Structure formats: structure tokens, C-alpha cells
């Protein structure tokens, strides 16, 4: 299942989200919204944003408990 993190350089919330995803062993494709025009138009300042299978799962400040819950739901639906 594809995980995508929309992010931007210099964004401390984005850096925290990347660290949290890495800590939980999640390999997400990272898209810089400033380098990708369509992502920039879609999300603007709303970063970080985690998409799972094309659906926004989390955005803004990631809460670790919510991330764990979202990942568990995604993994169950994958099985």
C-alpha cells in the first residue's frame, strides 16, 4: 500500500513527521510541495500530510498515538 508524505524543506512539523514515520518503520515517498506544482496547489500550507492509498490520513502536527492507530487500520485493511 502506498504511503506518501507531503512536506516542505525547513518545516519543523514535516521533519518531526518524517522522524516519527521512520521510527515506526514506515517507508513513505516524500513529496516536496514546493517542488511539485500539483502537490503545492493541492496542499498549499497544509503540511505535513500523510496519504495512505490516496486518502489523507493525517495532516499538521502528527500525534503518535493517532499515527499508530491509522497504521494499524491500514494494515488490517491490507490483509
GUDOVO-256705 format. One record per residue: residue number from 1; residue in three letters; chain; x, y, z of N, C-alpha, C in turn. Coordinates in steps of 0.02 Angstrom, whole numbers. Each point is the difference from the previous one (the first is absolute). Example, Ala and Ser with C-alpha at 12.3 -4.5 7.8 and 13.67 -1.06 7.14 Angstrom:
+-----+-----+---+--------+--------+--------+--------+--------+--------+--------+--------+--------+
|   k |   r | c |   n_c1 |   n_c2 |   n_c3 |  ca_c1 |  ca_c2 |  ca_c3 |   c_c1 |   c_c2 |   c_c3 |
+-----+-----+---+--------+--------+--------+--------+--------+--------+--------+--------+--------+
|   1 | Ala | A |    660 |   -284 |    390 |    -45 |     59 |      0 |     45 |     60 |      0 |
|   2 | Ser | A |    -18 |     53 |    -36 |     42 |     59 |      3 |    -39 |     55 |     37 |
+-----+-----+---+--------+--------+--------+--------+--------+--------+--------+--------+--------+
***
This chain:
+-----+-----+---+--------+--------+--------+--------+--------+--------+--------+--------+--------+
|   k |   r | c |   n_c1 |   n_c2 |   n_c3 |  ca_c1 |  ca_c2 |  ca_c3 |   c_c1 |   c_c2 |   c_c3 |
+-----+-----+---+--------+--------+--------+--------+--------+--------+--------+--------+--------+
|   1 | Unk | A |     42 |    -59 |      0 |    -42 |     59 |      0 |     44 |     61 |      0 |
|   2 | Unk | A |    -14 |     48 |    -43 |     44 |     58 |     -5 |    -13 |     53 |     55 |
|   3 | Unk | A |     55 |     19 |     31 |     -2 |     53 |     50 |     37 |     60 |    -30 |
|   4 | Unk | A |    -30 |     59 |      3 |     31 |     60 |    -27 |     -3 |     54 |     54 |
|   5 | Unk | A |     58 |     31 |     11 |      3 |     56 |     47 |     13 |     63 |    -40 |
|   6 | Unk | A |    -46 |     47 |      2 |      8 |     65 |    -32 |     33 |     46 |     52 |
|   7 | Unk | A |     54 |     32 |    -21 |     43 |     35 |     46 |     29 |     61 |    -34 |
|   8 | Unk | A |     38 |     40 |     38 |     39 |     54 |    -30 |     63 |      9 |     40 |
|   9 | Unk | A |     52 |     23 |    -34 |     64 |     11 |     33 |     -7 |     56 |     52 |
|  10 | Unk | A |     34 |     -9 |     57 |      0 |     50 |     52 |    -61 |     -2 |     45 |
|  11 | Unk | A |    -44 |    -48 |    -10 |    -61 |     -6 |     41 |     14 |    -47 |     58 |
|  12 | Unk | A |      0 |     27 |     61 |     16 |    -42 |     58 |    -53 |    -54 |     12 |
|  13 | Unk | A |    -62 |     14 |    -14 |    -52 |    -51 |      7 |     11 |    -57 |    -50 |
|  14 | Unk | A |     23 |     18 |    -60 |     14 |    -50 |    -51 |     58 |    -44 |     21 |
|  15 | Unk | A |     51 |     31 |     28 |     58 |    -39 |     24 |    -21 |    -47 |     57 |
|  16 | Unk | A |    -42 |     24 |     45 |    -24 |    -43 |     54 |    -41 |    -58 |    -28 |
|  17 | Unk | A |    -42 |     14 |    -50 |    -41 |    -53 |    -30 |     44 |    -52 |    -33 |
|  18 | Unk | A |     51 |     22 |    -37 |     46 |    -48 |    -32 |     35 |    -43 |     52 |
|  19 | Unk | A |     23 |     31 |     54 |     33 |    -38 |     54 |    -47 |    -51 |     31 |
|  20 | Unk | A |    -62 |     20 |     11 |    -49 |    -45 |     31 |    -16 |    -59 |    -46 |
|  21 | Unk | A |     -7 |     14 |    -66 |    -13 |    -53 |    -47 |     58 |    -49 |     -3 |
|  22 | Unk | A |     60 |     27 |     -1 |     60 |    -42 |     -1 |      5 |    -43 |     63 |
|  23 | Unk | A |    -14 |     30 |     58 |      2 |    -36 |     63 |    -47 |    -60 |     -1 |
|  24 | Unk | A |    -57 |      8 |    -33 |    -50 |    -54 |     -3 |     10 |    -46 |    -61 |
|  25 | Unk | A |     57 |      9 |    -34 |     17 |    -45 |    -55 |    -40 |     11 |    -63 |
|  26 | Unk | A |    -27 |     58 |     -8 |    -42 |     14 |    -59 |     42 |     33 |    -54 |
|  27 | Unk | A |      4 |    -31 |    -57 |     35 |     29 |    -57 |    -51 |     37 |    -43 |
|  28 | Unk | A |      1 |     66 |      6 |    -47 |     41 |    -38 |     38 |     38 |    -54 |
|  29 | Unk | A |    -30 |      7 |    -58 |     27 |     45 |    -50 |    -11 |     71 |     25 |
|  30 | Unk | A |     52 |     41 |     -3 |     -5 |     69 |     23 |     -4 |     47 |    -60 |
|  31 | Unk | A |    -53 |     39 |     -3 |    -10 |     48 |    -54 |      6 |     70 |     28 |
|  32 | Unk | A |     46 |     39 |    -28 |      9 |     70 |     20 |    -53 |     41 |    -36 |
|  33 | Unk | A |    -46 |     30 |     37 |    -55 |     37 |    -31 |     24 |     63 |    -36 |
|  34 | Unk | A |     60 |     24 |     17 |     27 |     58 |    -34 |     33 |    -19 |    -67 |
|  35 | Unk | A |     19 |    -62 |     -7 |     32 |    -23 |    -62 |    -50 |    -34 |    -47 |
|  36 | Unk | A |    -58 |    -17 |     24 |    -51 |    -34 |    -40 |    -61 |     46 |     -4 |
|  37 | Unk | A |    -10 |     30 |    -58 |    -53 |     50 |     -8 |    -69 |    -25 |     17 |
|  38 | Unk | A |    -17 |    -62 |    -20 |    -67 |    -25 |     15 |     -9 |    -13 |     74 |
|  39 | Unk | A |     53 |    -25 |     33 |     -5 |    -11 |     72 |     -4 |     66 |     37 |
|  40 | Unk | A |     38 |     50 |    -24 |     -2 |     66 |     31 |    -69 |     31 |     -7 |
|  41 | Unk | A |    -31 |     -8 |    -58 |    -67 |     27 |    -10 |    -51 |    -37 |     42 |
|  42 | Unk | A |     10 |    -64 |      9 |    -47 |    -41 |     39 |      4 |     13 |     75 |
|  43 | Unk | A |     62 |      6 |     26 |      8 |      5 |     72 |     21 |     68 |     26 |
|  44 | Unk | A |     30 |     42 |    -42 |     20 |     66 |     22 |     42 |     -2 |     64 |
|  45 | Unk | A |    -25 |     32 |     52 |     35 |      2 |     64 |    -19 |    -58 |     46 |
|  46 | Unk | A |    -45 |    -43 |    -22 |    -24 |    -56 |     42 |     50 |    -58 |     -1 |
|  47 | Unk | A |     57 |      9 |     30 |     49 |    -54 |      4 |     22 |     -8 |     72 |
|  48 | Unk | A |     22 |    -58 |     20 |      4 |    -62 |    -39 |    -68 |    -32 |     -9 |
|  49 | Unk | A |     -4 |    -39 |    -53 |    -61 |    -39 |    -14 |     22 |    -71 |    -17 |
|  50 | Unk | A |    -30 |    -48 |     34 |     12 |    -71 |    -15 |    -60 |    -28 |    -36 |
|  51 | Unk | A |     13 |    -27 |    -60 |    -51 |    -34 |    -38 |     14 |    -75 |      1 |
|  52 | Unk | A |    -53 |    -38 |      8 |      4 |    -72 |     -5 |    -48 |    -22 |    -54 |
|  53 | Unk | A |     26 |    -31 |    -52 |    -40 |    -20 |    -58 |    -41 |     58 |    -28 |
|  54 | Unk | A |     31 |     59 |     -3 |    -33 |     58 |    -30 |    -49 |     36 |     44 |
|  55 | Unk | A |     -7 |    -21 |     62 |    -47 |     31 |     47 |     40 |     34 |     55 |
|  56 | Unk | A |    -17 |     63 |     14 |     34 |     36 |     54 |    -16 |    -33 |     67 |
|  57 | Unk | A |     53 |    -21 |     35 |     -8 |    -34 |     64 |     16 |     47 |     58 |
|  58 | Unk | A |     52 |     41 |     -8 |     21 |     47 |     52 |     26 |     63 |    -33 |
|  59 | Unk | A |     -9 |     56 |     35 |     31 |     62 |    -23 |     14 |     46 |     59 |
|  60 | Unk | A |     48 |     44 |    -11 |     19 |     46 |     53 |     46 |    -35 |     50 |
|  61 | Unk | A |     -6 |     17 |     62 |     40 |    -31 |     53 |    -23 |    -71 |     10 |
|  62 | Unk | A |     45 |    -49 |    -13 |    -18 |    -71 |      7 |      2 |    -19 |     73 |
|  63 | Unk | A |    -54 |    -31 |     23 |     -3 |    -28 |     67 |     20 |    -74 |     -7 |
|  64 | Unk | A |     49 |    -21 |     40 |     27 |    -67 |     -8 |    -53 |    -54 |     12 |
|  65 | Unk | A |    -44 |      9 |     49 |    -52 |    -50 |     11 |    -47 |     -4 |    -59 |
|  66 | Unk | A |    -16 |     57 |    -30 |    -43 |      0 |    -59 |     35 |    -33 |    -59 |
|  67 | Unk | A |     65 |     13 |     -8 |     38 |    -33 |    -54 |     -2 |    -75 |      9 |
|  68 | Unk | A |     12 |    -24 |     60 |      0 |    -72 |     13 |    -69 |    -30 |    -16 |
|  69 | Unk | A |    -53 |     36 |     19 |    -68 |    -23 |    -14 |    -13 |     -3 |    -75 |
|  70 | Unk | A |     20 |     53 |    -36 |    -10 |      3 |    -73 |     38 |    -57 |    -34 |
|  71 | Unk | A |     61 |    -12 |     21 |     40 |    -54 |    -30 |    -31 |    -68 |     13 |
|  72 | Unk | A |    -25 |    -10 |     61 |    -32 |    -64 |     16 |    -61 |    -12 |    -43 |
|  73 | Unk | A |    -41 |     51 |    -10 |    -60 |     -6 |    -42 |     21 |    -15 |    -72 |
|  74 | Unk | A |     50 |     36 |    -25 |     24 |    -10 |    -69 |     26 |    -71 |    -10 |
|  75 | Unk | A |     37 |    -24 |     49 |     28 |    -68 |     -6 |    -54 |    -53 |      4 |
|  76 | Unk | A |    -51 |     12 |     41 |    -56 |    -49 |      4 |    -39 |     -1 |    -66 |
|  77 | Unk | A |    -10 |     58 |    -30 |    -38 |      1 |    -62 |     40 |    -29 |    -58 |
|  78 | Unk | A |     66 |     -1 |      7 |     43 |    -29 |    -51 |     -3 |    -76 |      1 |
|  79 | Unk | A |    -11 |    -29 |     58 |      0 |    -73 |      7 |    -61 |    -33 |    -28 |
+-----+-----+---+--------+--------+--------+--------+--------+--------+--------+--------+--------+
***
